Amino acid sequence: MLGERIRKIRKEKALTLNNLAEKTNMTASYLSQIERSIIEPSLSALRKISACLETPLYVFLTDEVDPYVLVKSNERKKLDLPDSSMTYEFLTPMVSDKNTNLKMEIIYFQLEPDSWSSDELLSHPADECIFIMQGEVDVFLFEKKYSMQKGDSIYIQPNVAHRLLNTGKEIAIGISSISPPIY
């Protein structure tokens, strides 16, 4: 699997075995054997390959088959909750998707004017950062209120109950980053 990942990334970067051999000061034959899983590279050889492919070392050491996940704008997972004035689009894969090694979720949201994100304060065991792209939003953390406008952000610690209120006359738009993802 390691060899397959190296080959895939090398080809994505339009490099031949000879190109990579020159960059790493290794022979094309040696690299070919690594890519065909005939031999395992040493950690120092893997570091050189990683550096030349401009790919973090962990990508080669993880169990994930595909270390990159592209989410096209027209293929985002949408979450419309019944009786809610908030809509969500996942900019990253959802945890329920094929990829279970996710370290964060990033969600684009829209909140209708003069409405709440939820009926009550909600909490989760993850860090969250909310960035407002459009509109005016009040964020309630327990009983404390923080008024936010376009360009403002707020960082919320794990297990802090919170909810949002769109206080403006237009749809509020924002992005929320949650780490680790909520299962």
Order of alpha helices (4+ residues) and beta strands (2+ residues): alpha-alpha-alpha-alpha-alpha-beta-beta-beta-beta-beta-beta-beta-beta-beta-beta
